Amino acid sequence: MASRSVDIGGTVRERAARELRDRILTGALPAGARIDLDAITEEFATSRTPVREALLELSFEGLVRVAPRSGITVLGISPADVMDSFTILGVLTGQAAAWSAERATDAELAHLRELADAVASHSGEDAIADANWRFHQQIHRTSHSPRLLTQIKQAARVVPTNFLRVFPEHEQNALHEHDQLLEALTDRDPIRARDIAERHVLDAGRSLTDWLRRNDPGAPVAE
């Protein structure tokens, strides 16, 4: 999907939620860690209100516990839950790719090629994360299903936005699969597009799951 160098926009609350979610999903903020509200507020150079709202959002997702007296504690997410979440996301993105193969206009497919080229042009750079996010988001949009877009937006929160920085070994494989997916979309082959898109997500989920299992640091207190 460690701090991010890429900024994909949004309000301060949205950016704070993304950053903290990334840290929890990659184990930088492990289960049991305490989150210092003042430190986070200072880090984002903002007031307490958007940071509190971001933490409440994460509490609704089950990633942190916000208690009046004990403060904010990271609950984390188990490797098994991560894999379940990626499996769900894989099904949704596979369906988006299948519908894109059937519904995308020629102009939209040409734009997707431009976005894929942009991803490849940033190979080895931090900016690849932003370009990769835009490419996949556009595939979802070309499914022309607002209902599916809403479901993907919720499910995709489990993917760290700095995924390719955490797992740089996935970069070349991701670029290759982008080419395969574009070929399937251009051929108007929904079955092949679905299989490639779903496998793309599941491979990422397995990498994150395995990494979390290997790098479980316990539950220390983080300032």
Protein Blocks (a to p, Z undefined) as FASTA:
>chain_A
ZZafbdgejafklmmmmmmmmmmmnomacghiacdfklmmmmnopafklmmmmmmmmmmn
opaccdfklopadebjafklmmmmmmmmmmmmmmmmmmmmmmpcfklmmmmmmmmmmmmm
mgoiaklmmmmmmmmmmmmmmnopaklmmmmmmmmmmpcfklmmmmmmlmmmmmmmmmmm
mmmmmnopaklmmmmmmmmmmmmmmmmmmmmmmmcgbjaddZZ
